[in-house]
Amino acid sequence: MAGVEVIEVGPRDGLQNEAAILPTADKVRLIERSIAAGLRRIEAVSFVNPKRVPQMADAEAVMEGVPRVDGVSYAGLVLNPRGLDRALATGVDEINVVVVSTDEFSRRNQGCTVEEGVANWTAIAKKAREAGLYRSVTLAAAFGCPFEGEVPADKVLDIIRRITENEPPDEICIADTIGVGVPAQVRTLLEGAREIAPDIPLRCHFHNTRNTGYANAMAALDHGVSALDSSTGGFGGCPFAPAATGNIATEDLQYMLARTGMDTGIDMNTVTETAAWLSDRLDNPVQALLGRAGPFPA
């Protein structure tokens, strides 16, 4: 069976909502451990306002400390042109630009409307393309909004259409930021996105807040995604979305993919050990289940 790419988002999404602020050296160590486990695309940092997200304030220092390894790509989250300037100065390999699917969450998350978010994408993506960076766009809150409730699929797909018409991305990521989605929504959004942009790779980002994250991941694989986001230990959440807990865990996802016959090149035991190490440093229990039960066969 064909493989799937797993994007490790623990150093960014996994840490941004934690009460403890991990020292720069430990963030670099987390990235080094992820590379040792076989992960090759890593969302390492976030170039956002440090006053709003202090957990991500040391992005430049982290990028200065990470090892440069052939085949490893470092991504930085970018929300505005200022963030892109910071990203370019650090030598990231790719950027991930977030466009939120509802106005209220967009205002709270990044201080702009959806319309302004689409315009931001266009300006950022053009400059990033000229700089030779790989450019992902993430449609946040695509499955539901903590403030506006249900998000119609047609609304999300219209945003994707406008984005691809203005400045086509290298990859489209559809994100369940608050963990409310179910497989039927996954199918609808991915089928719609594929009709709009048949040649652009699709990726998904799921949270397991309501225990649907892994079912959604399998549904996404059945509908043509080439990549899935996950976070070591299942750490993660959004500081601006109430109860947006728990990304799907890298080790639990790897177990499911391996047992399904999909090759990722990830060593789940190494990830499990890293999750325990990270739990100690954050003083927060591991959310993933693999470390409790162990792999099968033993």
Number of C-alpha atoms within 10 A of each C-alpha: 7 8 14 16 19 24 22 27 27 30 27 24 26 24 24 24 22 18 11 13 16 18 13 19 13 14 26 20 19 21 26 15 17 23 19 14 19 17 24 22 21 25 26 26 31 28 23 22 14 13 9 13 16 13 22 26 20 18 22 18 15 22 22 13 14 17 13 11 10 7 9 15 18 21 27 28 24 24 24 19 16 13 19 24 15 18 25 17 10 16 15 19 17 24 28 23 28 24 29 28 31 25 19 17 22 23 16 14 19 18 14 18 20 19 16 15 24 23 18 18 26 20 15 23 27 16 15 20 14 8 10 11 18 18 23 24 25 24 25 24 27 29 26 22 24 18 13 11 11 14 15 14 18 12 13 22 23 15 19 27 17 16 20 18 13 16 17 21 25 18 19 26 27 24 25 27 28 27 28 23 25 19 17 10 18 27 18 14 22 24 16 19 22 18 12 17 18 11 10 15 18 23 25 24 25 27 31 25 20 14 15 17 25 19 15 25 26 18 19 25 18 12 17 15 21 17 21 25 27 30 31 31 31 26 32 28 25 21 17 17 17 11 13 22 23 30 32 30 33 30 29 25 25 23 19 15 18 16 11 11 11 16 15 17 16 22 16 23 17 15 28 25 17 21 28 17 15 24 16 12 14 17 12 14 14 23 22 22 15 22 19 10 8 13 14 8 4 5
